[in-house]
Amino acid sequence: MENPPQEINSVVYQLTATDSPDVQKAAIESYMTSDVAFRHPVCSVESGPNSRNAVLGVYQWYRVLSPRIDIKLESIVFDSTQNLLYLEGVQWFKLFFLPITPAPARLIIRLTLRKQDGLYYISQQEDFYHPEDFAALLLPASAPFVRFGLAAGGIISNLLVRGANLFGYWRPSASTEEAWQPFEAPSEAGLYKDE
């Protein structure tokens, strides 16, 4: 890619949503380094000689599982000093054997780029899904249970911290207005003072 922020929409479409396995293969060979690494919630490929072939296999299997995939990028941020490209998008994926409508799933994609001969290539891809969105992606009927589990985790955390506060752990001693003193509060105040 000469200009990653401008070209990435097309690249993502070719990698994930094209109707042609040949276009997908050509995109992986054109835009990814031969030693590309790939991390996803259900699989990963470590960087190594010709790891791009294993990444191609993951992408191909992804299309076997869901013959029709749609994706829409909603935000693109390029950090040219670190050669990082951050994408926020919504993906519609449906396992071929489920008689359901695909549910939208939000995801963040972090692409590490490597510049060679004036062009940028993807040297690592990391996909991040919120648990609820990932559940909706694989099995939409499970999303309410995941949502319930996350809400229960929030309630339990609050109950447990109240108990910890009673014993003096991580208990604020002043109101937010009184405690707020930019750049003056020690970062280790409180829990670790006896160490």
C-alpha positions in Angstrom: 0.0 0.0 0.0 1.3 3.4 -0.8 -1.3 5.2 1.4 -2.7 2.8 4.0 -5.5 5.0 5.3 -6.9 5.5 1.8 -6.3 1.9 0.6 -7.3 -0.2 3.6 -11.0 -0.3 2.9 -10.3 -2.0 -0.4 -7.7 -4.3 1.1 -10.1 -5.4 3.9 -12.9 -6.1 1.4 -10.5 -8.2 -0.7 -9.3 -10.2 2.3 -12.7 -10.9 3.9 -15.7 -10.1 1.7 -14.8 -10.8 -1.9 -16.7 -13.5 -3.8 -13.5 -14.8 -5.3 -10.9 -17.1 -3.6 -8.4 -15.9 -6.2 -8.9 -12.3 -5.3 -8.5 -13.2 -1.6 -5.3 -15.1 -2.3 -3.9 -12.3 -4.4 -4.7 -9.8 -1.7 -2.9 -11.8 1.0 0.1 -12.2 -1.3 0.1 -8.6 -2.3 -0.5 -6.8 1.1 1.0 -9.2 3.7 4.6 -9.9 4.4 5.7 -13.5 3.9 6.3 -13.8 7.7 3.0 -12.2 8.7 1.6 -13.0 12.2 -2.2 -13.3 12.9 -4.0 -13.2 16.2 -7.8 -13.8 16.6 -9.9 -14.8 19.6 -10.2 -18.4 18.2 -6.9 -18.9 16.4 -3.4 -17.5 15.8 -0.5 -17.9 13.4 3.0 -17.1 14.7 5.3 -15.1 12.5 7.8 -17.3 10.6 9.1 -18.3 7.2 6.1 -18.4 4.9 3.5 -18.0 7.7 1.5 -16.1 5.1 0.4 -19.5 3.7 -1.1 -20.4 7.1 -2.8 -17.0 7.3 -4.3 -17.6 3.9 -5.6 -21.0 5.2 -7.3 -19.2 8.1 -8.9 -16.7 5.8 -10.1 -19.5 3.4 -11.6 -21.5 6.3 -13.3 -18.4 7.5 -15.1 -18.2 4.1 -16.0 -21.9 4.1 -17.6 -21.4 7.5 -19.4 -18.2 6.3 -19.8 -18.1 2.5 -21.1 -14.5 2.8 -19.4 -12.0 4.9 -20.0 -8.3 5.0 -17.8 -5.7 6.8 -18.0 -2.0 7.1 -15.1 0.1 8.5 -16.3 3.0 10.5 -13.0 4.4 11.7 -9.4 4.3 10.4 -6.5 5.7 12.4 -2.9 5.6 11.1 0.0 6.1 13.5 2.8 6.8 11.0 5.5 7.0 13.7 4.8 3.5 14.9 3.6 2.1 11.5 0.3 1.0 13.1 -3.1 1.1 11.5 -6.2 0.8 13.8 -9.5 -0.1 12.2 -12.9 -0.1 13.9 -15.6 -1.9 12.0 -18.8 -3.9 12.0 -18.8 -7.4 10.6 -21.7 -9.7 9.6 -20.8 -13.4 9.7 -23.0 -16.4 9.8 -22.0 -20.0 10.1 -23.3 -21.8 7.0 -25.2 -24.5 8.9 -27.2 -22.1 11.2 -30.7 -21.0 9.9 -30.3 -17.5 11.4 -29.8 -14.0 10.2 -26.2 -12.7 10.7 -25.9 -10.3 13.7 -23.5 -7.3 13.5 -20.4 -7.7 15.6 -18.1 -4.8 16.3 -14.4 -5.3 16.2 -11.1 -3.5 16.4 -8.3 -4.5 14.1 -4.7 -3.5 14.8 -2.4 -3.8 11.9 1.4 -3.6 12.3 2.8 -2.4 9.0 6.3 -2.8 7.6 7.6 -0.4 5.0 9.6 -1.9 2.2 10.6 -0.2 -1.1 8.2 2.7 -0.4 5.2 0.4 0.2 3.5 -0.6 3.4 2.8 -4.3 4.0 0.8 -5.9 6.9 3.3 -7.8 9.1 0.8 -8.5 11.9 -2.9 -8.5 12.3 -4.7 -8.6 15.6 -8.5 -8.8 15.9 -10.3 -7.7 19.1 -13.9 -8.4 19.8 -16.0 -7.5 22.8 -17.2 -10.9 24.3 -20.9 -10.0 23.6 -20.1 -9.1 20.0 -18.0 -12.2 19.5 -20.9 -14.4 20.9 -23.3 -12.6 18.5 -20.9 -13.3 15.6 -20.7 -17.0 16.2 -24.1 -17.8 17.7 -26.5 -14.8 18.1 -28.8 -16.6 20.5 -25.9 -16.8 23.0 -25.4 -13.0 23.2 -28.1 -12.4 25.9 -26.4 -15.0 28.1 -23.0 -13.4 27.6 -24.6 -9.9 28.3 -26.1 -11.3 31.5 -22.7 -12.8 32.6 -20.9 -9.5 32.0 -23.6 -7.6 33.9 -23.3 -10.2 36.8 -19.5 -9.6 36.7 -20.0 -5.9 37.2 -22.4 -6.4 40.1 -20.2 -9.0 41.8 -17.1 -6.7 41.4 -19.0 -3.9 43.1 -20.1 -6.1 46.0 -16.6 -7.5 46.5 -15.0 -4.0 46.4 -17.4 -2.8 49.1 -16.2 -5.7 51.3 -12.6 -4.8 50.5 -13.3 -1.1 51.3 -14.6 -2.2 54.7 -11.2 -3.7 55.5 -9.4 -0.6 54.2 -8.3 -1.8 50.8 -8.5 0.6 47.9 -10.8 3.0 49.8 -10.8 6.6 48.8 -10.3 8.9 51.7 -11.7 12.2 50.1 -14.2 13.3 47.6 -13.2 13.5 44.0 -12.9 17.3 44.0 -10.7 17.2 47.1 -8.5 14.4 45.9 -7.9 15.7 42.4 -4.5 17.3 42.3 -3.0 16.8 38.8 0.5 15.4 38.8 0.9 15.6 42.5 -0.8 12.4 43.8 1.7 9.5 44.2 0.8 6.6 41.9 1.4 4.0 44.6 -0.6 5.6 47.4 -2.8 3.3 49.4 -2.7 -0.5 48.9 1.1 -0.9 48.7 2.3 1.6 51.3 3.7 -1.1 53.6 5.9 -2.7 51.0 
